[in-house]
Amino acid sequence: MSNKEDNLIELALNYFKEKNFEKAKEIILSIVEHNHDNHALKHFLGIIFLELKDNILALESINAAIDLDPKNSSYLITAGIAYKNIGKYKDALRCFNQSENLNPKSSKLYFNRANLYLENENHIDALNDYKKSIALDSKLFQAFYHIGDILSEKDQVKESINYLSNAILLNPSYEEALCSRGIAFLKLRRMNDAKKDLEKVIYLNNANKRAKAGLGEIFLHQGDLEDGLNMMHDFYGFIRFSKNSEHKII
């Protein structure tokens, strides 16, 4: 490629980092027209289409890259993500498994295959792959969160709190992990710890209904009927309660 094209690719990468995906797409499309055999560009174009939520065009570009470089495990992971996004789970699993055969040391592979398993409610395989992903990348906070959340749902609450705490340690403003840990503390009746986490969730996102329901339960447990019912209002949909009103709870 020419120096001009190299400069354009650098510009496209900058647009991509700035989340200006349309600009990045325009540049890479113009370069691909004159570089049909460049699998890296086709793969990058596929990633851009993924960010633009156009999974069909993403697959077209990614599969073209795979045709040119069939042993590239990263390309197969990206294809698996795109197939998952459109509900083609067998094709997604095929791509992830092929990628594992080529490179069994990819945290990205195990994390994304775990996401596929989780979406299909295959919690056992999801847990196994999430654990493989953090064994390879100990900073993958989303994997710690998913492990903790799954374990909490299975009532392995104390163990779940350890994983959720790791996720929060890596990302202190991780709303989902804070909420799940708060609910886990609530299951153990550790009310003060639960309240602390859930109040932080509400601070980060006042529309989080799960956190409001949890806080409502805490308030009710503490005998605060008005605040408890009002906090749970958005989750359950009943009329707001006031000591001075004649509203009935429905």
Secondary structure, DSSP 8 states (H G I E B T S, - for coil): --HHHHHHHHHHHHHHHTT-HHHHHHHHHHHHTT-TT-HHHHHHHHHHHHHTT-HHHHHHHHHHHHHH-TT-HHHHHHHHHHHHHTT-HHHHHHHHHHHHHH-TT-HHHHHHHHHHHHHTT-HHHHHHHHHHHHHH-TT-HHHHHHHHHHHHHTT-HHHHHHHHHHHHHH-TT-HHHHHHHHHHHHHTT-HHHHHHHHHHHHHH-TT-HHHHHHHHHHHHHTT-HHHHHHHHHHHH------TT------
